[in-house]
Amino acid sequence: MRLSRLVGLARKVVEAQKNNESAPQGPSILRLDDLLELRAPAEDLGDVESSLLEYYPKILLPVTSPKPENSQSRIIIGVDSSSRLVELQSATLVVSSVSVSSNKRGLSWDWPPVFNGLGPSLDEPVVRILPNDDSQVEVDDPLVTLVNPAGYQYDPDYNQYQAMDEARVSAENKALEALAEILESKPWSDRAVILVDGPVYLVPGVLGSGQGRLEYVEAWRRLLRERVRIIERLASTGARIYGVVKRVEKARILGRAKLPGGYQRCLGDTRGRSDLSLLSRALSARCYQSSQRGKPLASPPALVRSRGGPSKVAQYVILPQPWHLPKPGASVYYRVEEPYEQWSSSNGRLDGYRSPVAGVLVDSIARGSLEPVTIRWSDRRARETTRYLRSLLLRMALREGVPVTYGELVEEAVEAWQRAVA
């Protein structure tokens, strides 16, 4: 795909808004569900059942990290996505992208391909149009959609943040499906480790409860069914797939499990406490073998079940900082997830190391980093791609005289100033 294709796309989208004869409006004040927790993962709402699959002597166990040669012998692939808003007075535009990075040459690509033309072409829109009025605007381009993943038309009351979430997960699904097609023809597919930024299966509150707008429930139901199907396809190639969750502040998985008395004596009262507070307490109380400082610390793996979602295994890993005197506030926390079937079929191991945490460690500590390297690469490119798309649409709107919101003008001025002083 040439960049001229994206410029032409921006022109189509903006001209459709320019030809909209309705009076300019702002986003509907009826979008009150922006304030609800319907988009929050079930883990953050405590709407899950969990039970420990293994019991360690203490809640934090020093674990041996995969060695550099383990990283080199594996084909590591990181997938991340991004979405941004463009607020016109007649519509809200959601732009999205997905990036795939790998430690193997030839397996890094983006959609849309802003940085290079390599990689598969995905059947995935990169612009979603949420109108601010009841007018019907048509854009004849497969890179644009006016409907959500379940086929429901976007309307003035559609939650724009819901649409952003849909865009990211949908793009990741399409990228994972493209990876499955690639791996099915490769003899080394059983050496592939695929890391996805975020939960391996995302079950938001609106899907777990079944309450909220029908359009939201059906969209997430469709996306989750797709994710399950694609992961099964990836598993058939022998590849291992993990979800890497970096925002763990509100999660309540350990707190929902029945913890041994020894853990509770260390942690105190666990009722109502988040997982991060429990792990921080364990770290500050030295509930691990201090004689083995310098090693990552892992919580026991937990089987997680949520209403409306498949079972998965979740495990926390802490990279203590500094190594000589770990401090809760300075340490790095991740939650690593994998499908339960994958965990059980491998006896909870990856190359002999504890899984699922080994899925993160093989791409971080084993490669001299505190974060998964391939996810970091994908995160940067996906963000830059949506930044480019957003800037392209905004500049096209300003050139064509399509009204934009005051907030967009301010943000564009700030970005221009940052570019000038960089």
Buried (B, 14 or more C-beta within 10 A) or exposed (E): BEEEEBEEBBBBBBBBBBEBEEEBBBBBEEBEBEEEBBBBBBBBBBBBBBEBBEEBEBBBBBBEBBBEEBBEEBBBBBBBBBBBBBBBBBBBBBBBBBBBBBBBEEBBBBBBBBBEEEBBEBEBBBBBBBBBBEEEBEBEBEBBBBBBBBEBEBBBBBBBBBBBBBBBBBBBBBBBBBBBEBBEEBEEBEBBBBBBBBBBBBBBBBBBBEEBBEBBBBBBBBBBEBBBEBBEBBBEBEBBBBBBBBEBEBBBBBBBBEBBEBBEEBBEEBEEBBBBBBBBBBBEBEBBBEEEBEBBBBBBBBBBBBEBBBBBBBBBBBBBBEEEEBEBEEBBBBBBBBBBBBBEEBEBEBBEBBBBBBBBBBBBBBBEEEBBBBBBBBBBBBBBBBBBBBBBBBEBBBEEEBBBBEEBEEBBEEBEEEEEEE
